[in-house]
Amino acid sequence: MPTERGLGDEHHASTAPWHVAGESVLDVFMTSAPDDLTPGSGSDAGWPQLHPTTQSAYNRILWNGGLSKSEVAKKLGLSRTRMTAIARDLEAAGLIVEGGREQRASTGRPADMLLARTDLFHFLGVHVRAGELVAAGIDLTNKVVWERRQHVDELEPSVIGAQCRAWLAEAKADGLRVAALALCGSVERIDGAAEGVGLQAVAPEATRSQWEKEFGIPVWAEDDIVALTAFEQWPRLAEGQDSMALISLGREIGFGLVADRKIILGAHRRAGRFSHVLVAADGARCPLGHRGCLWAESSTTSIVHDVVGARTLGDVIDRAAAGEQTARERLARAARGIGVAAGHILNLLDPDKVILTGDSPSILDSRTEDFDEGMRTVYTVPDSPVVEVTVFDFLEWARAAAGLALYRRLAEYDH
């Protein structure tokens, strides 16, 4: 049965490495290099230019909440002399501080700890949807330290660029040192936008290149499901877990996949088109002509369309709560469809867990039996699978974008 985490629950750093765009950041940085190469000098304009091995050492210290020199050296296969030089370089760049002596389980002895400074640099994420841009600034622990919302009348590159320019100036005035920017939204159709308006239309590559020159920092544009998948995998995959699937329900249906702690992306930079998998043989037809697909059974668009007089999913939920049979049956059908989809994913991929987000919490509220019924029609393994339901608001989507900017920035030294 799904378990739900509320909005107030914080995402914290774990010992699990972060992966983006199908690559392990930590694996990327573990390329060997001659010991006599030295890091580049820091820059007031952005993230310091570090030797790849030095950057890898910093990432280990950051993501593990602090390590001793010997632990870092062991993880990266470095000599004691090389690790001492790296620690000195990181201290000179202001990225780490010594944290005193601490008993270490790995050695059974006290060791001098190295701790990452997490307040020097910040990362800005912007979630793009029709009518509104939502921004979140985070520090190196993924903690939101700055947020903004802005109504926009149209989704045009000039409008997006002007707002990002204004926010970067405002963030700087507020004391933030922004090292990277990421914009996230649907690459197929931005939430609430007209048909065919996707993220690449409002933040095309050529325009982003111009923004990078003007802003002096890297600028990425990524599908919001990719950002959310990366954001979710970090705190949710425990020791010994390396795979996860994510389904985000809304007007459209997004799908994310992590395997071997890496985000899996296909030829079109998506995990795949899962919206039209069959979940009900006798279901309704979607606009593409598929009968009983996940979109026709469980998307909010199809749910609202099937309940006469309803304008939003909230209307359907309220009417179901008031006892209206049509609304109750329609939501139960949607919950069963989500269950069947989760069962298919469990059969096909066998992930450690499945995470349901978007409008899933509202649809599944008090309907877990319908969800379980749907899942068990296709998933027959005796062991109970791990299925989690996560509530996200628009600030969290922006926070996910900022987190993606952070880890893309740290991964940039893959040379």
C-alpha positions in Angstrom: 0.0 0.0 0.0 1.4 3.4 -0.8 2.8 5.6 1.9 2.5 9.4 1.7 5.1 12.0 2.7 3.9 15.5 3.4 5.1 18.7 2.0 6.9 19.7 5.1 9.3 16.7 5.0 12.8 17.9 4.0 15.2 16.3 1.5 18.5 15.7 3.2 21.9 14.7 1.8 22.7 11.0 2.0 25.6 8.8 1.3 24.2 7.9 -2.1 26.0 9.6 -5.1 23.9 11.7 -7.5 23.6 10.8 -11.1 22.5 13.0 -14.0 21.9 12.4 -17.7 22.7 8.7 -17.5 26.1 9.2 -15.9 27.4 8.7 -12.4 28.9 12.0 -11.3 31.3 10.2 -9.0 32.3 7.7 -11.6 32.8 10.6 -14.1 35.3 12.2 -11.8 37.3 9.1 -10.9 39.4 9.3 -14.0 43.1 9.2 -13.2 45.4 12.1 -13.8 49.1 12.8 -13.2 49.8 14.0 -9.6 51.7 17.0 -10.8 48.7 18.6 -12.4 47.3 21.4 -10.2 43.8 22.9 -9.9 42.9 26.0 -11.8 42.4 29.2 -9.8 39.1 30.1 -8.3 36.9 32.7 -9.9 34.7 35.3 -8.4 32.3 34.9 -11.3 31.4 31.3 -10.5 32.4 27.9 -9.4 36.2 27.5 -8.9 38.1 25.7 -11.7 39.3 22.5 -10.1 41.3 19.6 -11.3 38.9 16.7 -11.9 40.4 14.6 -9.1 40.1 17.5 -6.7 36.5 18.1 -7.8 35.8 14.4 -7.2 37.3 14.6 -3.7 35.1 17.6 -2.9 32.0 15.8 -4.2 32.7 12.8 -1.9 33.1 15.1 1.1 30.0 17.0 0.3 27.7 14.0 -0.4 28.9 12.0 2.6 28.4 14.9 5.0 32.2 14.9 5.7 35.0 12.4 5.4 38.5 12.0 6.7 41.5 12.4 4.3 42.2 8.6 4.5 38.5 7.8 3.6 38.6 10.1 0.6 42.0 8.7 -0.5 40.7 5.2 -0.2 37.5 5.9 -2.2 39.5 7.5 -5.0 42.6 5.4 -4.9 44.9 8.3 -4.1 48.2 8.4 -2.3 48.5 10.1 1.1 50.7 12.8 -0.5 48.2 13.4 -3.3 45.3 13.6 -0.9 47.2 16.1 1.3 47.7 18.3 -1.7 44.1 18.1 -2.7 42.9 19.0 0.8 45.2 22.0 0.8 43.8 23.1 -2.6 40.2 22.7 -1.4 40.9 24.7 1.7 42.6 27.4 -0.4 39.5 27.6 -2.6 37.4 28.0 0.6 35.4 24.9 -0.2 36.2 22.8 2.9 37.1 23.3 6.5 38.5 20.9 9.1 35.8 19.5 11.4 37.9 18.2 14.3 38.5 14.5 15.2 35.8 11.9 15.0 35.7 8.2 15.6 35.4 6.4 12.2 33.7 3.1 11.7 35.8 2.4 8.6 39.0 2.4 10.5 38.0 2.0 14.1 40.2 5.0 15.0 39.6 8.7 15.4 40.4 10.8 12.3 40.6 14.4 11.3 37.5 15.2 9.4 37.1 17.4 6.3 33.7 19.2 6.0 32.3 20.9 2.9 31.3 24.5 3.2 27.8 24.8 1.9 27.1 28.5 2.1 29.5 29.9 -0.5 27.6 29.1 -3.7 24.0 28.9 -4.7 22.1 27.4 -7.6 18.9 28.8 -9.2 16.1 26.7 -10.6 13.1 28.1 -12.5 10.0 26.0 -13.2 8.3 27.2 -16.3 4.5 26.9 -16.7 1.9 29.0 -18.5 1.1 32.2 -16.7 3.8 31.8 -14.0 7.5 31.3 -13.4 8.6 29.9 -10.0 12.2 30.2 -8.9 14.1 28.6 -6.0 17.6 29.2 -4.9 19.4 26.5 -3.0 22.7 26.1 -1.2 25.0 23.1 -1.5 22.8 21.0 0.8 19.7 21.5 -1.4 18.2 23.8 1.2 16.0 26.5 -0.3 17.3 29.9 0.8 15.6 32.1 -1.7 12.3 31.9 -3.7 10.2 34.0 -6.1 7.1 33.8 -8.2 6.3 35.9 -11.2 3.2 36.1 -13.4 4.0 36.1 -17.1 1.5 37.0 -19.9 3.3 35.0 -22.5 5.9 32.2 -22.9 8.6 33.8 -25.1 12.4 33.4 -24.9 12.7 37.2 -24.4 10.2 37.1 -21.5 12.0 34.1 -19.8 15.4 35.7 -20.3 14.4 39.1 -18.9 12.9 37.5 -15.8 16.0 35.3 -15.2 18.2 38.3 -15.7 16.2 40.2 -13.1 16.2 37.3 -10.6 19.9 36.8 -10.9 20.5 40.5 -10.2 18.1 40.3 -7.2 19.7 37.2 -5.9 23.1 38.8 -6.1 21.8 41.8 -4.2 20.5 39.5 -1.5 24.0 38.0 -1.1 23.6 34.8 -3.2 26.5 33.8 -5.3 24.7 31.9 -8.1 27.0 29.4 -9.9 24.4 27.8 -12.3 20.9 28.1 -13.6 18.5 25.4 -14.7 15.0 25.9 -16.3 12.6 23.0 -16.2 9.3 22.3 -17.7 7.7 19.8 -20.0 9.6 19.4 -23.3 6.4 18.3 -24.9 3.8 20.7 -23.5 4.3 23.1 -20.7 1.7 22.9 -18.0 -1.3 25.1 -19.1 0.3 26.2 -22.3 -1.2 26.0 -25.8 -0.7 22.8 -27.7 2.8 22.4 -29.0 4.5 24.8 -26.6 7.3 22.9 -24.9 10.4 24.0 -23.0 12.7 24.0 -26.0 10.4 26.5 -27.7 10.8 29.0 -24.8 14.4 28.3 -24.0 16.1 27.1 -27.2 19.7 26.1 -27.2 20.9 29.1 -29.2 19.2 31.4 -26.8 20.6 29.6 -23.8 24.1 30.0 -25.2 23.5 33.8 -25.4 22.2 33.8 -21.8 25.3 31.9 -20.6 27.6 34.6 -22.1 25.5 37.4 -20.6 24.9 35.8 -17.2 28.5 34.4 -16.9 27.2 31.0 -15.6 26.0 27.7 -17.2 22.3 27.6 -18.1 20.5 24.3 -18.7 17.0 23.5 -19.8 15.7 20.0 -18.9 12.4 18.2 -18.8 10.8 18.6 -15.4 10.4 14.9 -15.0 14.2 14.4 -15.4 14.8 17.0 -12.7 12.3 15.5 -10.4 13.6 12.0 -10.9 17.1 13.2 -10.0 15.8 15.1 -7.0 13.8 12.1 -5.8 16.4 9.4 -6.2 19.0 11.1 -3.9 17.3 11.0 -0.6 15.0 8.0 -1.3 17.4 5.3 -2.4 18.8 3.7 0.7 22.0 1.7 1.1 21.8 -1.3 -1.2 19.1 0.2 -3.4 20.1 1.3 -6.9 16.8 1.5 -9.0 13.6 3.5 -8.9 10.7 4.4 -11.2 8.6 7.5 -11.0 5.2 8.3 -12.4 3.8 11.8 -12.4 0.1 12.1 -13.0 -1.5 15.3 -14.4 -2.9 16.6 -17.6 -0.1 14.6 -19.1 1.8 11.7 -17.6 5.5 11.8 -17.0 7.8 8.8 -16.4 11.3 8.7 -14.9 13.6 5.8 -14.4 16.8 5.2 -12.4 18.9 2.0 -12.8 22.3 1.4 -11.3 21.8 4.8 -9.6 21.7 6.5 -13.1 18.9 8.3 -14.7 18.0 6.5 -17.9 17.2 8.6 -20.9 16.3 7.5 -24.4 17.0 9.0 -27.8 14.7 11.9 -27.1 16.0 12.6 -23.6 13.1 10.9 -21.9 12.7 7.6 -20.1 10.0 6.6 -22.5 6.4 7.3 -23.5 4.4 5.4 -20.8 1.2 7.3 -21.1 -0.5 4.9 -23.5 0.3 1.6 -22.0 -2.9 -0.6 -21.7 -4.4 -0.6 -18.2 -8.1 -1.4 -18.9 -9.1 -3.6 -21.8 -12.7 -2.2 -21.6 -11.7 1.4 -21.0 -12.4 4.6 -22.9 -10.4 5.7 -25.9 -7.8 8.5 -25.7 -7.5 11.2 -28.5 -4.9 9.0 -30.2 -7.4 6.1 -30.4 -5.9 3.8 -27.8 -8.6 2.0 -25.7 -8.0 1.8 -22.0 -4.5 3.3 -21.9 -3.1 5.0 -18.8 -3.9 8.5 -20.2 -7.5 7.6 -20.9 -8.0 6.1 -17.5 -6.0 8.1 -15.1 -4.9 11.5 -16.5 -6.7 14.5 -14.9 -7.9 15.6 -18.3 -9.7 12.4 -18.9 -11.1 12.2 -15.4 -12.6 15.7 -15.5 -13.9 15.1 -19.1 -15.8 12.0 -17.9 -17.7 13.7 -15.0 -20.4 16.0 -16.4 -20.1 19.5 -15.2 -16.7 19.1 -13.5 -14.1 21.8 -14.4 -11.1 20.6 -12.4 -9.9 17.4 -10.6 -10.8 19.2 -7.3 -14.4 19.4 -8.5 -14.5 15.6 -9.1 -12.9 14.9 -5.7 -15.4 17.2 -3.9 -18.3 15.5 -5.6 -17.0 12.1 -4.8 -16.6 13.1 -1.1 -20.2 14.3 -1.2 -21.3 10.8 -2.3 -21.9 11.3 -6.0 -21.6 7.8 -7.4 -20.3 8.8 -10.9 -17.4 10.8 -9.4 -16.6 8.0 -7.0 -16.5 5.4 -9.6 -14.5 7.5 -12.0 -11.8 8.1 -9.4 -11.7 4.4 -8.4 -11.2 3.6 -12.1 -8.3 6.1 -12.2 -6.7 4.6 -9.1 -7.0 1.1 -10.6 -5.3 2.3 -13.8 -2.4 3.8 -11.8 -2.1 0.4 -10.0 -2.0 -1.5 -13.3 0.7 0.9 -14.6 2.8 0.4 -11.4 2.4 -3.3 -11.8 3.7 -3.2 -15.4 6.7 -1.2 -14.3 7.4 -3.6 -11.4 7.2 -6.6 -13.8 9.3 -5.0 -16.6 12.0 -3.2 -14.5 11.9 -4.7 -11.0 12.9 -1.4 -9.4 13.6 -1.1 -5.7 10.7 1.3 -5.4 8.0 3.1 -7.4 7.3 6.7 -6.6 3.9 8.3 -7.5 3.6 12.1 -7.6 1.8 14.9 -9.4 -1.9 14.5 -8.9 -1.5 10.9 -7.7 -1.9 11.8 -4.0 -5.3 13.4 -4.6 -6.5 10.5 -6.8 -5.3 7.8 -4.5 -6.5 9.4 -1.3 -8.8 6.8 0.3 -8.5 4.6 -2.8 -5.5 2.5 -2.0 -7.6 -0.7 -2.3 -8.5 0.2 -5.9 -4.8 0.9 -6.5 -3.8 -2.5 -5.0 -6.5 -4.3 -7.0 -5.2 -2.9 -10.2 -1.6 -3.6 -9.4 -2.3 -7.2 -8.4 -4.0 -7.9 -11.7 -0.6 -7.9 -13.4 2.0 -8.1 -10.6 1.9 -11.4 -8.8 5.2 -11.6 -7.0 4.5 -12.6 -3.3 6.7 -9.9 -1.8 5.0 -6.6 -1.3 6.6 -3.9 -3.5 7.7 -0.5 -2.2 5.4 2.1 -3.5 5.6 5.7 -2.2 3.3 8.7 -2.9 4.9 12.1 -2.8 3.2 15.5 -2.7 4.9 18.3 -4.6 3.9 21.9 -5.1 5.4 24.2 -7.7 8.1 25.5 -5.4 9.3 21.9 -5.1 9.5 21.6 -8.9 11.6 24.7 -8.9 13.7 23.3 -6.1 14.2 20.1 -8.2 15.4 22.3 -11.1 17.9 24.1 -8.8 19.2 20.7 -7.6 19.7 19.7 -11.1 21.7 22.9 -11.7 23.8 22.1 -8.7 24.8 18.6 -9.8 25.2 19.5 -13.5 27.6 22.2 -12.4 29.6 19.8 -10.2 29.7 17.3 -13.1 30.9 19.9 -15.6 34.6 19.0 -15.1 34.2 15.7 -17.1 37.3 16.4 -19.3 
